[in-house]
Amino acid sequence: MWLTDWFKRADETRQSPEPRLKILALSMSLDDRLLLEQLAKPRHWTVRFTHSPQEGFTLATQNHFEVVLCDRNQYGYPWREVIDRLASISPESCILLVSPVKEDYLWRDVLQLGGYDVLPRPLRESAVLQAIDAVVRFVSPSRDNALSHSK
């Protein structure tokens, strides 16, 4: 076998990298972190957890995340300020507020600040998967099949 043929075969067997859904999770509770990790692994999501909004702001400026999960209870930062800042740093990201309350007024506030939706806390598998599916369809219909959990 010629060396050029060997390289050609190696290139043919190399698969293109699978698109991965990138999620940034700010200041999530331990239970919610565990659930997200459990959901992420089989679906090939990349989840980055932060301990503070400031750390989340830094990551959002350095990387693109399709989804940003923002816990309503941020230490030292009002959640409205956090969502507003994240929306200005990363306008292409879908920001979900994770809150124990899911009222219409809260949803309207999230939308006005540049967020996408409210996800009830504590996180439940079905609610997270439903929200992620909606986000994937919203972000890019052409990537829907590649990023969806149901494939």
VENDAKA-V480766 format. One record per residue. N is the residue number from 1. SS is DSSP state (H for helix, E for strand, - for the rest). Layout:
# VENDAKA-V480766
n=N ss=SS
n=N ss=SS
This chain:
# VENDAKA-V480766
n=1 ss=-
n=2 ss=-
n=3 ss=H
n=4 ss=H
n=5 ss=H
n=6 ss=H
n=7 ss=H
n=8 ss=H
n=9 ss=H
n=10 ss=H
n=11 ss=H
n=12 ss=H
n=13 ss=H
n=14 ss=-
n=15 ss=-
n=16 ss=-
n=17 ss=-
n=18 ss=-
n=19 ss=-
n=20 ss=-
n=21 ss=-
n=22 ss=E
n=23 ss=E
n=24 ss=E
n=25 ss=E
n=26 ss=E
n=27 ss=-
n=28 ss=-
n=29 ss=-
n=30 ss=H
n=31 ss=H
n=32 ss=H
n=33 ss=H
n=34 ss=H
n=35 ss=H
n=36 ss=H
n=37 ss=H
n=38 ss=H
n=39 ss=H
n=40 ss=H
n=41 ss=H
n=42 ss=H
n=43 ss=H
n=44 ss=-
n=45 ss=-
n=46 ss=E
n=47 ss=E
n=48 ss=E
n=49 ss=E
n=50 ss=E
n=51 ss=-
n=52 ss=-
n=53 ss=H
n=54 ss=H
n=55 ss=H
n=56 ss=H
n=57 ss=H
n=58 ss=H
n=59 ss=H
n=60 ss=H
n=61 ss=H
n=62 ss=H
n=63 ss=-
n=64 ss=-
n=65 ss=-
n=66 ss=-
n=67 ss=E
n=68 ss=E
n=69 ss=E
n=70 ss=E
n=71 ss=E
n=72 ss=-
n=73 ss=-
n=74 ss=-
n=75 ss=-
n=76 ss=-
n=77 ss=-
n=78 ss=-
n=79 ss=H
n=80 ss=H
n=81 ss=H
n=82 ss=H
n=83 ss=H
n=84 ss=H
n=85 ss=H
n=86 ss=H
n=87 ss=H
n=88 ss=H
n=89 ss=H
n=90 ss=-
n=91 ss=-
n=92 ss=-
n=93 ss=-
n=94 ss=E
n=95 ss=E
n=96 ss=E
n=97 ss=E
n=98 ss=E
n=99 ss=E
n=100 ss=-
n=101 ss=-
n=102 ss=-
n=103 ss=-
n=104 ss=H
n=105 ss=H
n=106 ss=H
n=107 ss=H
n=108 ss=H
n=109 ss=H
n=110 ss=H
n=111 ss=H
n=112 ss=H
n=113 ss=-
n=114 ss=-
n=115 ss=-
n=116 ss=-
n=117 ss=E
n=118 ss=E
n=119 ss=E
n=120 ss=E
n=121 ss=-
n=122 ss=-
n=123 ss=-
n=124 ss=-
n=125 ss=H
n=126 ss=H
n=127 ss=H
n=128 ss=H
n=129 ss=H
n=130 ss=H
n=131 ss=H
n=132 ss=H
n=133 ss=H
n=134 ss=H
n=135 ss=H
n=136 ss=H
n=137 ss=H
n=138 ss=H
n=139 ss=H
n=140 ss=-
n=141 ss=H
n=142 ss=H
n=143 ss=H
n=144 ss=H
n=145 ss=H
n=146 ss=H
n=147 ss=H
n=148 ss=-
n=149 ss=-
n=150 ss=-
n=151 ss=-
